Amino acid sequence: MYLDQKGKEEIFTKHGGNAKNTGSAEGQIALFTARINHLTEHLKQNRKDYNTERSLVKLVGKRRALLDYLTKKDILRYRAIIKELGLRK
């Protein structure tokens, strides 16, 4: 698997506060971003993998929904996670 338990713990520790805080919006957004980056690399090599393409589109939608939630809830947290992950260019 591309992301083992240790990798997930690192993501949640860095973005969610601690490894046990898996439900925080920032941690989920960071995890979705890692998965999106992985699937994007996979699709560069396997252009006709339409199932993965569909999964990628669904993940992007989930991340967008979480980002919208964070925008409404706390704009400063939104700006911080965007800057940390480099989502806006």
C-alpha positions as CSV (number, residue, x, y, z in Angstrom):
1,M,0.0,0.0,0.0
2,Y,1.2,3.5,-0.8
3,L,0.4,4.9,2.7
4,D,1.0,2.7,5.7
5,Q,-0.2,3.2,9.3
6,K,3.0,5.1,10.2
7,G,2.6,7.5,7.3
8,K,-1.0,8.2,8.3
9,E,0.1,8.9,11.9
10,E,2.7,11.4,10.6
11,I,0.0,13.2,8.5
12,F,-2.4,13.4,11.4
13,T,0.3,14.4,13.9
14,K,1.5,17.2,11.6
15,H,-1.9,18.5,10.5
16,G,-4.4,17.2,13.0
17,G,-2.7,18.0,16.3
18,N,-1.9,14.4,17.3
19,A,-2.1,10.9,15.8
20,K,-5.4,10.1,17.6
21,N,-7.2,13.1,16.2
22,T,-8.2,11.5,12.9
23,G,-11.4,13.4,12.6
24,S,-10.1,16.9,12.4
25,A,-10.8,18.7,9.1
26,E,-7.2,19.6,8.6
27,G,-6.0,16.0,9.1
28,Q,-8.7,14.7,6.7
29,I,-7.8,17.3,4.1
30,A,-4.1,16.4,4.4
31,L,-4.9,12.7,4.0
32,F,-7.1,13.3,1.0
33,T,-4.3,15.5,-0.5
34,A,-1.8,12.7,-0.1
35,R,-4.2,10.2,-1.7
36,I,-5.0,12.6,-4.6
37,N,-1.3,13.1,-5.3
38,H,-0.7,9.4,-5.3
39,L,-3.6,8.7,-7.7
40,T,-2.5,11.5,-9.9
41,E,0.9,9.9,-10.3
42,H,-0.8,6.6,-11.0
43,L,-3.0,8.1,-13.7
44,K,0.0,9.7,-15.5
45,Q,1.3,6.2,-16.2
46,N,-2.1,4.5,-16.6
47,R,-4.2,6.8,-18.7
48,K,-7.0,4.4,-19.3
49,D,-7.7,3.4,-15.7
50,Y,-11.1,4.9,-15.5
51,N,-12.0,3.4,-12.1
52,T,-9.1,5.2,-10.6
53,E,-10.0,8.4,-12.4
54,R,-13.5,8.2,-10.9
55,S,-12.1,7.6,-7.4
56,L,-9.8,10.6,-7.9
57,V,-12.8,12.8,-8.9
58,K,-14.7,11.7,-5.8
59,L,-11.7,12.4,-3.5
60,V,-11.4,15.9,-5.0
61,G,-15.0,16.5,-4.3
62,K,-14.7,15.3,-0.7
63,R,-11.7,17.5,-0.1
64,R,-13.5,20.5,-1.7
65,A,-16.5,19.9,0.7
66,L,-14.2,19.8,3.7
67,L,-12.5,23.0,2.5
68,D,-15.8,24.7,2.1
69,Y,-16.8,23.6,5.6
70,L,-13.6,25.0,7.0
71,T,-14.1,28.2,5.1
72,K,-17.5,28.7,6.8
73,K,-16.3,27.5,10.2
74,D,-12.9,29.3,10.6
75,I,-11.3,31.2,7.7
76,L,-7.9,31.4,9.5
77,R,-7.7,27.6,9.8
78,Y,-8.6,27.3,6.1
79,R,-5.9,29.7,5.0
80,A,-3.4,27.9,7.2
81,I,-4.1,24.5,5.7
82,I,-4.1,25.9,2.1
83,K,-0.7,27.5,2.7
84,E,0.7,24.4,4.4
85,L,-0.4,22.0,1.6
86,G,0.2,24.4,-1.2
87,L,-3.2,23.8,-2.8
88,R,-3.6,27.3,-4.3
89,K,-1.0,28.5,-6.8
